Amino acid sequence: MKIADISLGDFPLLLAPMEDVSDPPFRALCKAQGCDMMYTEFISVEGLIRDARKSVEKLDIYDEERPIGIQIFGAEIDSMKRAAEIVEEAQPEVLDINYGCPVKKVVCKMAGAGILQDIPRMVKLTEEIVKSTNLPVTVKTRLGWDDKTKRIEEVAERLQDVGIKALSIHGRTRKQMYKGEADWTLIGKIKENPRVHIPIIGNGDIDSPQKAVEYKNRYGVDGIMIGRASIGYPWIFREIKHYVKTGEILDPPTLDERVDTAIQHLKHSLEWKNERLGLLEMRRHYTNYFRGLPNIKHYRSKLVSSLDPNEVFDTLELIRHDFADYSYAV
């Protein structure tokens, strides 16, 4: 699969852009486990053009992460074009537009998935961004606003016609948020459409190697984007790659590997952010890091309540010690 001139291999795995998750510390872990392409957290164009610290910091990318895409969201053409110029200066491989975020504070401004209520505006906005940048432009979106407006087949053709180089589709509507099961049927229909020649990347509910291969074969997608299943479990990328290559299930990471990775993740999170934010944003990862351990609730409670980094590191080492006899092997 290629996005413009960027070769990503036969069946690439991509890390979804996730707010407060896909930051440099976490991206480094996913890259080490075989992720083929990653995206930054989504960045407000209004924040970028106003030089807001939180937005500008999200432009930080590192050579070892490449290829990487910077994702932006907004609703006004002028602001999006100015933000695209700023993104281009950061020199990512790809500029990605978020038309999929379902959060109310985003959609009420007609940004993110909000723009699914106005497809002509979506197409015009995309066309203007494509014209304004030298970077390949990609889009991430959803099936539609609700069950009555699943216009993704039309959207795919029209966005391709104005110049995007790849389309990632989350198999839910905005109204669904993240509830229910992702429906990949329309994603498969887009792949069957002879008019569509850009890569189509499927997203939604891929949480195991078996499901990744099943959906690859059933719907014919060019690649898969993984979001929530990677939180606290960057090994999902190596497990899928191993299964695609061999048809075998790879043993899960050992307890030592989980603890070592959680410690590394926390250290880098504390270095990249301030201490309080580094601790807070790590909390969502601990459940998956140690999922399956019996009687883990007490330890997890300490991990997600402490504001003392030393106490958190001590708790991680205590998990290593107290569960030393536990085996994660299949």
Rosetta silent file (secondary structure, phi, psi, omega in degrees, C-alpha in Angstrom):
SEQUENCE: MKIADISLGDFPLLLAPMEDVSDPPFRALCKAQGCDMMYTEFISVEGLIRDARKSVEKLDIYDEERPIGIQIFGAEIDSMKRAAEIVEEAQPEVLDINYGCPVKKVVCKMAGAGILQDIPRMVKLTEEIVKSTNLPVTVKTRLGWDDKTKRIEEVAERLQDVGIKALSIHGRTRKQMYKGEADWTLIGKIKENPRVHIPIIGNGDIDSPQKAVEYKNRYGVDGIMIGRASIGYPWIFREIKHYVKTGEILDPPTLDERVDTAIQHLKHSLEWKNERLGLLEMRRHYTNYFRGLPNIKHYRSKLVSSLDPNEVFDTLELIRHDFADYSYAV
SCORE:     score description
SCORE:     0.000 S_00000001
   1 L     0.000  139.494  177.731    0.000    0.000    0.000 S_00000001
   2 E  -129.306  137.914  168.534    1.203    3.501   -0.827 S_00000001
   3 E  -106.621  108.287 -169.914    0.002    6.900    0.282 S_00000001
   4 L    56.645 -118.800 -179.971    1.257    9.124   -2.520 S_00000001
   5 L   -99.776   10.969 -176.077    4.930    8.063   -2.715 S_00000001
   6 E   -94.212  111.890 -178.794    5.043    6.640    0.827 S_00000001
   7 E   -87.605  128.259 -176.356    5.306    2.862    0.770 S_00000001
   8 L  -118.408   10.738  179.340    3.836    1.150    3.834 S_00000001
   9 L    90.855 -179.323 -172.723    4.092   -2.522    2.843 S_00000001
  10 L   -69.762  -40.281 -177.535    1.486   -5.026    1.747 S_00000001
  11 L  -145.630   80.638 -172.634   -0.944   -4.711    4.644 S_00000001
  12 L   -74.099  153.010  173.672    0.032   -1.881    6.983 S_00000001
  13 E  -111.000  129.670 -175.629   -1.156   -1.340   10.519 S_00000001
  14 E  -118.372  142.951  174.929   -1.735    2.262   11.538 S_00000001
  15 E   -87.304  124.745 -179.653   -2.086    3.833   14.963 S_00000001
  16 L   -68.500  146.333  172.912   -5.242    5.926   15.171 S_00000001
  17 L   -71.307  122.253 -178.254   -4.968    9.532   16.298 S_00000001
  18 L  -134.085  125.613 -179.327   -6.341    9.610   19.847 S_00000001
  19 L   -59.043  131.608  179.703   -6.526   12.644   22.076 S_00000001
  20 L    62.443   16.619  177.478   -4.275   12.334   25.154 S_00000001
  21 L  -125.582  -57.178 -172.542   -3.137    8.888   23.951 S_00000001
  22 L   -85.276   58.047  175.915   -1.133    8.969   20.718 S_00000001
  23 L   -90.853  172.679 -177.433    1.565   11.280   22.047 S_00000001
  24 H   -55.119  -41.544  178.286    5.302   10.753   21.422 S_00000001
  25 H   -59.589  -41.399 -179.353    5.867    8.457   24.458 S_00000001
  26 H   -76.253  -38.278  178.978    3.100    6.098   23.360 S_00000001
  27 H   -59.430  -37.645  179.555    3.911    6.346   19.668 S_00000001
  28 H   -60.991  -38.919  179.187    7.473    5.199   20.412 S_00000001
  29 H   -67.305  -42.977 -178.962    6.134    2.026   22.033 S_00000001
  30 H   -66.432  -39.639  178.199    3.801    1.276   19.127 S_00000001
  31 H   -61.771  -41.688 -179.814    6.548    1.856   16.584 S_00000001
  32 H   -64.544  -23.648 -178.927    8.811   -0.560   18.442 S_00000001
  33 L   -97.891   11.177  170.705    6.076   -3.199   18.224 S_00000001
  34 L   105.852    6.306  177.625    5.699   -2.947   14.459 S_00000001
  35 L   -62.574  132.292 -174.092    3.219   -0.150   13.794 S_00000001
  36 L   -84.863  -32.477  178.300    3.738    0.948   10.175 S_00000001
  37 E  -153.117  141.341 -177.097    2.379    4.471   10.371 S_00000001
  38 E  -126.962  161.046  176.472    1.199    6.676   13.186 S_00000001
  39 E  -125.629  149.996  174.845   -0.718    9.892   13.578 S_00000001
  40 L   -68.702  169.475  164.933   -0.439   12.615   16.170 S_00000001
  41 L   -58.342  152.621 -178.910   -3.237   13.492   18.521 S_00000001
  42 L   -72.124  145.128 -170.665   -5.713   15.628   16.646 S_00000001
  43 E  -120.277  129.350  177.273   -4.829   19.322   16.714 S_00000001
  44 E   -68.905  126.238  178.650   -7.215   22.264   16.771 S_00000001
  45 H   -66.747  -33.486  178.554   -6.496   24.580   13.846 S_00000001
  46 H   -65.625  -37.928  175.774   -7.725   27.522   15.908 S_00000001
  47 H   -64.859  -39.852 -179.334   -5.207   26.599   18.595 S_00000001
  48 H   -64.455  -48.911 -174.687   -2.438   26.330   16.028 S_00000001
  49 H   -72.682  -16.757  175.355   -3.004   29.670   14.371 S_00000001
  50 L   -96.309    3.852  176.804   -3.247   31.329   17.802 S_00000001
  51 L    62.044   34.048  177.297    0.004   29.644   18.845 S_00000001
  52 L   -66.565  133.023 -172.543   -1.662   27.897   21.808 S_00000001
  53 H   -56.130  -46.997 -176.062    0.966   25.919   23.672 S_00000001
  54 H   -62.025  -38.767  179.790   -1.011   22.659   23.879 S_00000001
  55 H   -70.691  -44.634 -177.641   -1.726   22.675   20.141 S_00000001
  56 H   -64.538  -37.825  179.940    1.800   23.615   19.090 S_00000001
  57 H   -60.170  -29.596 -177.999    3.349   20.918   21.307 S_00000001
  58 L   -71.622   -9.146  175.920    1.407   18.289   19.383 S_00000001
  59 L   -78.601  -10.296 -177.653    3.447   19.142   16.292 S_00000001
  60 L   -64.305  117.602  174.651    6.499   17.530   17.913 S_00000001
  61 L  -132.793  158.200 -173.711    7.564   14.552   15.813 S_00000001
  62 L  -128.182  150.557 -174.351   10.805   12.577   15.760 S_00000001
  63 H   -56.457  -37.028 -177.063   12.754   10.909   12.978 S_00000001
  64 H   -70.088  -11.049  179.078   12.343    7.434   14.481 S_00000001
  65 H   -86.488  -14.846 -171.274    8.554    7.803   14.235 S_00000001
  66 L   -68.203  147.876    0.655    8.469    8.254   10.484 S_00000001
  67 L   -77.067  146.110 -177.107    6.404    7.933    8.429 S_00000001
  68 E  -141.598  149.075  176.429    3.952    9.969   10.465 S_00000001
  69 E  -113.979  143.035  172.731    0.880   12.084    9.837 S_00000001
  70 E  -101.508  126.850 -176.702   -0.210   15.211   11.664 S_00000001
  71 E  -104.886  134.403  178.467   -3.969   15.392   12.077 S_00000001
  72 E  -122.984  157.719  172.891   -5.906   18.645   12.289 S_00000001
  73 E  -139.404  146.614  178.913   -9.548   19.532   12.842 S_00000001
  74 L   178.367 -177.975 -175.644  -11.511   22.680   12.207 S_00000001
  75 L  -131.341  -17.912 -176.092  -14.422   24.121   10.266 S_00000001
  76 L  -100.204  132.450 -175.311  -13.315   27.381    8.656 S_00000001
  77 H   -58.895  -47.962 -177.357  -11.488   27.304    5.327 S_00000001
  78 H   -61.485  -44.022  179.660   -9.123   30.179    6.076 S_00000001
  79 H   -64.767  -40.736  179.919   -8.140   28.760    9.457 S_00000001
  80 H   -65.005  -39.933 -179.641   -7.632   25.277    8.021 S_00000001
  81 H   -67.942  -40.812  177.778   -5.420   26.635    5.223 S_00000001
  82 H   -65.600  -39.173  178.066   -3.301   28.672    7.645 S_00000001
  83 H   -66.091  -36.673  178.565   -2.968   25.650    9.920 S_00000001
  84 H   -61.449  -36.564  176.787   -1.927   23.515    6.946 S_00000001
  85 H   -64.208  -40.383  178.878    0.960   25.922    6.329 S_00000001
  86 H   -66.469  -42.167  178.409    2.074   25.533    9.951 S_00000001
  87 H   -61.666  -41.848 -178.462    1.823   21.745    9.715 S_00000001
  88 H   -59.624  -34.448  178.561    3.896   21.733    6.546 S_00000001
  89 H   -65.704  -26.320  178.337    6.709   23.485    8.420 S_00000001
  90 H   -77.356  -12.137  173.657    6.788   20.555   10.883 S_00000001
  91 L    60.318   49.415  169.008    7.582   18.269    7.923 S_00000001
  92 L   -76.137  172.007  174.724    5.388   15.221    8.526 S_00000001
  93 L   -77.823  -28.406 -171.906    4.885   12.758    5.700 S_00000001
  94 E  -142.371  145.878  168.085    1.118   13.339    5.633 S_00000001
  95 E  -107.134  122.501 -178.011   -1.453   15.927    6.648 S_00000001
  96 E  -111.807  139.284  178.279   -4.631   14.224    7.875 S_00000001
  97 E  -105.679  130.323  178.771   -8.011   15.895    8.320 S_00000001
  98 E   -90.041  110.657  171.393  -10.277   14.741   11.123 S_00000001
  99 E  -117.245   28.694 -174.374  -13.881   14.433    9.985 S_00000001
 100 L  -128.618  -15.716 -177.118  -14.686   11.731   12.510 S_00000001
 101 L   -61.021  125.493 -175.610  -14.400   13.012   16.083 S_00000001
 102 L   -94.916    1.677 -173.921  -17.866   12.618   17.641 S_00000001
 103 L   -65.319  136.989 -172.132  -17.300   14.749   20.765 S_00000001
 104 H   -57.239  -43.674 -176.050  -20.004   17.363   21.263 S_00000001
 105 H   -66.386  -18.339  176.543  -17.679   20.354   21.782 S_00000001
 106 H   -89.341  -49.724 -174.048  -16.088   19.573   18.387 S_00000001
 107 H   -69.533  -26.658 -179.469  -19.163   18.714   16.321 S_00000001
 108 L   -66.660  -16.178  176.810  -21.176   21.703   17.557 S_00000001
 109 L   -98.414   10.654 -177.802  -18.690   23.867   15.651 S_00000001
 110 L    65.961   23.902  174.126  -19.216   21.780   12.506 S_00000001
 111 L  -103.822  176.216 -178.528  -15.743   20.296   12.914 S_00000001
 112 H    54.914 -136.649  179.939  -14.846   16.621   13.265 S_00000001
 113 H   -69.503  -11.188  178.965  -17.869   14.448   12.546 S_00000001
 114 H   -58.889  -32.430 -176.139  -20.053   17.560   12.616 S_00000001
 115 H   -72.839  -10.295  175.200  -19.206   18.262    8.998 S_00000001
 116 H   -65.992  -11.906  174.843  -20.902   14.991    8.006 S_00000001
 117 H   -81.970   -8.058 -176.612  -24.111   17.041    8.164 S_00000001
 118 L  -144.492   80.830 -175.042  -22.877   19.128    5.223 S_00000001
 119 H   -62.575  -42.619  177.465  -21.069   16.999    2.642 S_00000001
 120 H   -56.685  -39.893  177.631  -20.625   19.803    0.051 S_00000001
 121 H   -64.480  -40.934  177.887  -18.867   21.876    2.714 S_00000001
 122 H   -58.815  -46.010 -178.545  -16.708   18.892    3.615 S_00000001
 123 H   -66.328  -43.877 -179.565  -15.668   18.434   -0.003 S_00000001
 124 H   -63.290  -44.230  179.615  -14.961   22.150   -0.531 S_00000001
 125 H   -60.564  -44.356  179.983  -12.914   22.379    2.658 S_00000001
 126 H   -63.703  -44.421 -179.824  -10.885   19.352    1.666 S_00000001
 127 H   -58.686  -42.532 -178.912  -10.295   20.671   -1.833 S_00000001
 128 H   -66.466  -37.266  178.784   -8.968   23.970   -0.494 S_00000001
 129 H   -68.971  -42.209  178.121   -6.568   22.229    1.881 S_00000001
 130 H   -57.640  -41.691 -178.679   -5.286   19.946   -0.876 S_00000001
 131 H   -69.637  -26.119 -170.421   -4.600   23.007   -3.035 S_00000001
 132 H   -91.798   -5.985 -175.327   -2.864   24.872   -0.230 S_00000001
 133 L  -131.647  153.162  173.818   -0.225   22.303    0.778 S_00000001
 134 L   -89.042   -8.059  179.729    2.536   20.267   -0.794 S_00000001
 135 L   -78.002  148.027  169.210    1.908   17.451    1.669 S_00000001
 136 L   -62.632  135.523 -179.557   -0.224   14.436    0.742 S_00000001
 137 E  -106.417  131.008  174.800   -3.633   14.947    2.337 S_00000001
 138 E  -123.103  167.021 -177.482   -5.580   12.078    3.879 S_00000001
 139 E  -134.177  141.804  169.903   -8.922   11.994    5.679 S_00000001
 140 E  -119.706  128.389 -176.543  -10.344   10.066    8.620 S_00000001
 141 E  -147.975 -170.611  179.901  -14.121    9.990    8.906 S_00000001
 142 E  -121.344  178.560 -177.358  -17.178    7.909    9.795 S_00000001
 143 L   -65.965  -30.269 -177.795  -19.996    6.243    7.856 S_00000001
 144 L   169.000 -176.313  179.666  -22.272    9.242    8.288 S_00000001
 145 L   -74.960  -43.101  177.868  -23.982   11.438   10.840 S_00000001
 146 L  -150.121 -175.172 -176.245  -26.670    8.854   11.687 S_00000001
 147 H   -63.114  -23.274 -178.176  -28.270    5.724   10.235 S_00000001
 148 H   -87.290   -7.784 -175.015  -30.288    7.803    7.758 S_00000001
 149 H  -130.237   43.094  177.288  -27.257    9.626    6.343 S_00000001
 150 L   -81.420   86.196 -174.694  -24.635    6.973    5.667 S_00000001
 151 L  -106.310   25.270 -172.559  -23.231    8.667    2.579 S_00000001
 152 H   -63.159  -29.447  178.379  -19.691    7.350    2.890 S_00000001
 153 H   -65.627  -43.585  175.326  -19.691    5.789   -0.604 S_00000001
 154 H   -64.739  -43.877 -179.269  -20.423    9.181   -2.139 S_00000001
 155 H   -58.787  -43.827 -178.536  -17.978   10.859    0.239 S_00000001
 156 H   -59.088  -46.183 -179.866  -15.166    8.481   -0.745 S_00000001
 157 H   -64.633  -45.567 -174.999  -15.570    9.262   -4.442 S_00000001
 158 H   -69.398  -37.919  177.859  -15.881   13.013   -3.971 S_00000001
 159 H   -69.709  -37.698  175.007  -12.928   13.322   -1.608 S_00000001
 160 H   -61.067  -42.023 -176.914  -10.809   11.232   -3.953 S_00000001
 161 H   -64.345  -26.521  179.127  -11.834   13.493   -6.829 S_00000001
 162 L   -94.610    3.705  166.420  -10.545   16.594   -5.006 S_00000001
 163 L   114.013    7.249  177.443   -7.191   14.991   -4.367 S_00000001
 164 L   -69.699  155.517 -173.715   -6.917   13.093   -1.083 S_00000001
 165 L  -105.521   -8.887  174.865   -4.405   10.236   -1.141 S_00000001
 166 E  -167.257  155.090 -178.832   -6.025    7.816    1.340 S_00000001
 167 E  -133.056  123.477  174.276   -9.225    7.491    3.347 S_00000001
 168 E  -103.387  131.737 -174.023   -9.591    5.958    6.807 S_00000001
 169 E  -125.040  122.413  171.933  -13.138    5.013    7.760 S_00000001
 170 E   -86.711  128.495 -171.248  -14.458    4.255   11.226 S_00000001
 171 L   -79.053   39.212  174.660  -17.355    1.848   10.867 S_00000001
 172 L  -136.996  162.195  171.491  -19.816    3.809   12.995 S_00000001
 173 L   -87.281  169.642  176.537  -21.952    6.918   12.596 S_00000001
 174 L   -64.714  -38.540 -177.795  -21.478    9.983   14.738 S_00000001
 175 L   -61.190  -32.034  178.875  -24.729    9.230   16.557 S_00000001
 176 L   -69.790  -22.114 -171.384  -23.338    5.842   17.623 S_00000001
 177 L    56.506 -113.647  176.700  -20.264    7.464   19.191 S_00000001
 178 L  -120.495   19.216 -176.782  -18.327    4.315   20.209 S_00000001
 179 L   -89.648  162.085  178.032  -21.348    2.202   21.109 S_00000001
 180 L    68.707 -169.017 -178.083  -22.545   -0.955   19.426 S_00000001
 181 L  -100.702  138.431  176.682  -20.566   -2.868   16.851 S_00000001
 182 L   -66.521  135.004 -179.888  -18.661   -1.226   14.035 S_00000001
 183 L  -103.498  111.962 -178.061  -20.229   -1.990   10.641 S_00000001
 184 L   -94.509    4.074 -174.759  -17.612   -2.562    7.962 S_00000001
 185 H   -58.303  -46.993 -179.088  -20.108   -3.457    5.224 S_00000001
 186 H   -69.221  -30.139  175.662  -19.995   -0.049    3.554 S_00000001
 187 H   -61.978  -43.210  177.338  -16.210    0.013    3.855 S_00000001
 188 H   -62.645  -37.949  179.504  -16.171   -3.211    1.869 S_00000001
 189 H   -65.261  -36.049  177.852  -18.499   -1.720   -0.750 S_00000001
 190 H   -64.153  -39.160  178.250  -16.134    1.196   -1.251 S_00000001
 191 H   -66.166  -26.734  179.098  -13.304   -1.268   -1.902 S_00000001
 192 H   -82.709  -12.292 -176.780  -15.494   -2.955   -4.520 S_00000001
 193 L   -73.796  116.897 -177.263  -16.184    0.354   -6.269 S_00000001
 194 L   -65.898  -17.322  178.615  -14.115    0.422   -9.485 S_00000001
 195 L   -77.067  -22.450 -174.761  -14.006    4.222   -9.357 S_00000001
 196 L   -91.806  121.465 -178.311  -12.136    4.257   -6.058 S_00000001
 197 L  -123.462   -6.928  176.285   -8.389    3.760   -6.408 S_00000001
 198 L   -77.821  157.160  177.171   -6.969    5.436   -3.289 S_00000001
 199 L   -61.716  138.565  176.175   -6.109    3.221   -0.289 S_00000001
 200 E  -114.827  122.114 -175.278   -9.041    2.514    2.019 S_00000001
 201 E  -112.078  124.678 -178.732   -8.129    1.893    5.645 S_00000001
 202 E   -89.044  146.639 -177.991  -10.642    0.256    7.972 S_00000001
 203 E  -146.129  139.419  175.925  -11.064    1.268   11.597 S_00000001
 204 L   126.823  113.203  171.659  -13.270    0.103   14.427 S_00000001
 205 L    72.523   11.364  176.655  -13.339   -2.853   16.842 S_00000001
 206 L   -79.905  107.444 -174.810  -10.129   -4.547   15.686 S_00000001
 207 L  -130.562   13.757  178.398   -8.952   -6.055   18.962 S_00000001
 208 L  -158.318  155.570  175.930   -7.288   -9.344   17.990 S_00000001
 209 H   -59.139  -39.959 -178.065   -5.075  -10.808   15.263 S_00000001
 210 H   -62.544  -41.932 -179.263   -7.860  -13.147   14.192 S_00000001
 211 H   -69.187  -37.155  178.619  -10.316  -10.300   13.707 S_00000001
 212 H   -59.859  -46.300 -178.970   -7.769   -8.236   11.793 S_00000001
 213 H   -70.201  -39.405  178.135   -7.192  -11.049    9.289 S_00000001
 214 H   -59.228  -46.016 -178.389  -10.899  -11.884    9.088 S_00000001
 215 H   -72.017  -34.494  175.226  -11.789   -8.277    8.234 S_00000001
 216 H   -58.170  -47.269 -176.726   -8.854   -7.968    5.844 S_00000001
 217 H   -74.590  -36.988 -175.571  -10.124  -10.963    3.898 S_00000001
 218 H   -75.700  -38.661 -172.202  -13.829  -10.172    4.145 S_00000001
 219 H  -110.583   -7.467  172.500  -13.751   -6.486    3.279 S_00000001
 220 L    70.053   19.220 -177.774  -10.569   -6.195    1.217 S_00000001
 221 L   -63.583  154.249 -178.835   -9.223   -3.105    2.996 S_00000001
 222 L   -79.836  -24.764  178.520   -5.718   -1.950    2.158 S_00000001
 223 E  -163.237  173.795 -179.581   -4.760   -1.525    5.804 S_00000001
 224 E  -127.985  136.231  175.443   -6.170   -1.379    9.295 S_00000001
 225 E  -104.864  129.622 -175.562   -6.130    1.474   11.780 S_00000001
 226 E  -114.383  130.159 -179.320   -6.105    0.476   15.427 S_00000001
 227 L  -115.695  -94.956 -170.106   -7.256    2.745   18.214 S_00000001
 228 H   -59.242  -31.207 -178.499   -8.674    1.666   21.561 S_00000001
 229 H   -67.416  -16.904  179.629   -7.222   -1.857   21.419 S_00000001
 230 H   -88.662  -16.139 -177.032   -3.726   -0.387   21.493 S_00000001
 231 L   -63.417  119.610 -176.857   -4.249    1.648   24.662 S_00000001
 232 L    68.988    9.739 -179.255   -2.034    0.023   27.286 S_00000001
 233 L  -150.261   66.753 -179.978   -1.307   -2.765   24.813 S_00000001
 234 L   -64.997  -13.326 -179.246    1.129   -1.707   22.065 S_00000001
 235 L   -68.864  -10.563  179.286    1.859   -5.412   21.470 S_00000001
 236 H   -57.683  -31.538 -178.294   -1.334   -5.642   19.389 S_00000001
 237 H   -69.460  -46.008 -179.747    0.725   -4.566   16.371 S_00000001
 238 H   -68.673  -33.185 -179.493    3.337   -7.316   16.631 S_00000001
 239 H   -67.513  -41.485  178.110    0.657   -9.917   17.360 S_00000001
 240 H   -66.662  -44.930 -179.624   -1.321   -9.038   14.237 S_00000001
 241 H   -59.974  -41.285  179.635    1.793   -8.954   12.074 S_00000001
 242 H   -64.638  -40.668 -178.434    2.881  -12.361   13.341 S_00000001
 243 H   -69.727  -39.853  177.470   -0.550  -13.845   12.691 S_00000001
 244 H   -60.870  -39.852 -175.350   -0.751  -12.361    9.183 S_00000001
 245 H   -78.298  -38.370 -170.193    2.662  -13.833    8.378 S_00000001
 246 H  -117.628  -18.940 -173.727    2.414  -17.249   10.038 S_00000001
 247 L    76.586    9.222 -178.224   -1.218  -17.925   10.948 S_00000001
 248 L  -110.176  147.814  176.861   -0.045  -18.547   14.509 S_00000001
 249 L   -84.110  124.338  179.090   -1.026  -16.802   17.720 S_00000001
 250 L   -78.499  141.742  174.848    1.970  -15.188   19.378 S_00000001
 251 L   -58.068  141.326  178.209    2.383  -15.606   23.115 S_00000001
 252 L   -67.878  164.303  178.432    1.287  -12.446   24.946 S_00000001
 253 L   -60.920  146.036  178.433    3.912  -10.265   26.629 S_00000001
 254 L   -72.709  169.612  177.254    5.276  -11.575   29.897 S_00000001
 255 H   -61.023  -43.664  179.260    4.693   -9.850   33.206 S_00000001
 256 H   -59.697  -41.586 -179.523    8.254   -8.498   33.160 S_00000001
 257 H   -65.271  -38.635  178.738    7.730   -7.074   29.683 S_00000001
 258 H   -64.924  -45.871 -179.676    4.497   -5.418   30.750 S_00000001
 259 H   -65.770  -45.132  179.947    6.049   -3.855   33.836 S_00000001
 260 H   -59.848  -41.654 -178.825    9.169   -2.741   31.969 S_00000001
 261 H   -68.847  -41.102  177.699    7.050   -1.172   29.223 S_00000001
 262 H   -62.494  -39.728  178.110    4.743    0.580   31.691 S_00000001
 263 H   -65.188  -46.021  178.170    7.797    1.999   33.495 S_00000001
 264 H   -60.203  -44.348  179.979    9.340    3.174   30.229 S_00000001
 265 H   -60.056  -46.851 -178.618    6.032    4.691   29.160 S_00000001
 266 H   -64.734  -43.388  179.361    5.635    6.534   32.457 S_00000001
 267 H   -57.934  -47.937 -178.317    9.212    7.846   32.439 S_00000001
 268 H   -69.491  -33.124  177.576    8.846    9.266   28.960 S_00000001
 269 H   -65.304  -40.600  178.332    5.403   10.657   29.746 S_00000001
 270 H   -67.124  -35.554  179.834    6.811   12.505   32.751 S_00000001
 271 H   -70.879  -39.577 -173.284    9.694   13.820   30.641 S_00000001
 272 H   -81.384  -30.316 -179.587    7.526   14.991   27.755 S_00000001
 273 L  -115.143  179.017  171.239    4.752   16.529   29.848 S_00000001
 274 L   -76.265  165.374 -171.518    4.683   18.121   33.244 S_00000001
 275 H   -58.637  -46.853 -177.126    4.570   15.767   36.212 S_00000001
 276 H   -63.677  -47.799 -178.220    0.855   16.053   36.963 S_00000001
 277 H   -66.837  -38.468  178.148   -0.271   15.674   33.357 S_00000001
 278 H   -59.817  -40.898  178.146    2.176   12.848   32.754 S_00000001
 279 H   -69.591  -44.362 -176.227    0.709   10.906   35.665 S_00000001
 280 H   -64.525  -43.640 -174.645   -2.909   11.651   34.784 S_00000001
 281 H   -77.793  -11.761  173.480   -2.692   10.698   31.120 S_00000001
 282 H   -77.993  -20.962 -169.054   -0.972    7.406   31.918 S_00000001
 283 H   -60.849  -34.022 -177.034   -3.912    6.232   33.981 S_00000001
 284 H   -69.616  -15.441 -176.923   -6.022    5.021   31.056 S_00000001
 285 H   -86.148  -23.840 -168.633   -3.251    2.601   30.053 S_00000001
 286 H   -65.757  -33.399 -179.665   -2.879    0.611   33.275 S_00000001
 287 H   -57.557  -47.856 -178.326   -5.999   -1.535   32.886 S_00000001
 288 H   -76.877  -30.986  176.344   -4.753   -3.097   29.664 S_00000001
 289 H   -56.139  -37.735 -173.497   -1.143   -3.275   30.741 S_00000001
 290 L  -122.391   23.589  177.272   -2.154   -5.659   33.498 S_00000001
 291 L   -59.464  136.172  178.005   -5.439   -7.102   32.278 S_00000001
 292 L   101.550  -21.977  178.266   -5.878  -10.697   33.395 S_00000001
 293 L   -68.498  131.235  179.142   -3.902  -10.519   36.617 S_00000001
 294 L   -70.410  141.610  175.533   -6.007  -11.897   39.478 S_00000001
 295 L    56.957   40.481 -177.740   -6.826   -9.499   42.304 S_00000001
 296 L   -87.156  -10.814 -171.683   -5.202   -6.577   40.507 S_00000001
 297 H   -55.824  -42.517 -178.489   -7.842   -4.054   41.576 S_00000001
 298 H   -61.829  -43.765 -178.950   -5.962   -2.859   44.669 S_00000001
 299 H   -68.019  -42.513 -179.503   -2.771   -2.218   42.709 S_00000001
 300 H   -63.872  -36.883  178.153   -4.600   -0.530   39.860 S_00000001
 301 H   -61.055  -38.808  178.087   -6.381    1.757   42.315 S_00000001
 302 H   -68.372  -38.417 -179.783   -3.023    2.932   43.606 S_00000001
 303 H   -63.818  -36.853 -174.006   -1.740    3.483   40.064 S_00000001
 304 L   -96.867    3.864  179.711   -4.693    5.668   39.101 S_00000001
 305 L  -117.214  -22.282 -175.367   -4.981    7.655   42.324 S_00000001
 306 L   -77.128  142.511  172.728   -1.418    8.588   43.239 S_00000001
 307 L  -112.365   18.500  177.982    0.068   11.948   42.272 S_00000001
 308 L  -112.407  110.785 -178.356    3.539   10.897   43.440 S_00000001
 309 H   -55.021  -39.655 -179.129    5.673    9.464   40.615 S_00000001
 310 H   -63.065  -37.073  178.556    7.856    7.506   43.025 S_00000001
 311 H   -66.683  -38.028  178.677    4.797    5.843   44.518 S_00000001
 312 H   -67.275  -44.654  177.079    3.588    4.842   41.053 S_00000001
 313 H   -60.483  -40.766  179.055    6.994    3.396   40.124 S_00000001
 314 H   -63.643  -39.094  179.180    7.036    1.505   43.431 S_00000001
 315 H   -65.257  -39.462  177.753    3.576    0.089   42.731 S_00000001
 316 H   -62.825  -41.992  177.475    4.695   -1.117   39.305 S_00000001
 317 H   -68.185  -31.853  177.627    7.652   -2.908   40.861 S_00000001
 318 H   -66.734  -38.081  175.590    5.330   -4.351   43.509 S_00000001
 319 H   -60.702  -44.603  178.205    3.177   -5.826   40.750 S_00000001
 320 H   -57.706  -43.534 -176.934    6.293   -7.436   39.286 S_00000001
 321 H   -72.111  -48.260 -172.031    7.182   -8.928   42.670 S_00000001
 322 H   -73.745  -22.097 -179.584    3.730  -10.008   43.866 S_00000001
 323 L  -113.494   24.747 -174.907    2.705  -11.618   40.572 S_00000001
 324 L   -58.458  -27.758 -177.249    6.080  -13.135   39.695 S_00000001
 325 L   -90.266   -2.569 -177.945    4.575  -16.626   39.440 S_00000001
 326 L   -82.332  137.656  179.825    1.763  -15.610   37.112 S_00000001
 327 L  -115.595  131.055  175.606    2.094  -16.677   33.474 S_00000001
 328 L   -90.466   -0.593 -174.020    0.424  -14.911   30.549 S_00000001
 329 L   -57.417  143.994  179.294    1.396  -17.677   28.148 S_00000001
 330 L   -64.915    0.000    0.000   -1.340  -18.934   25.802 S_00000001
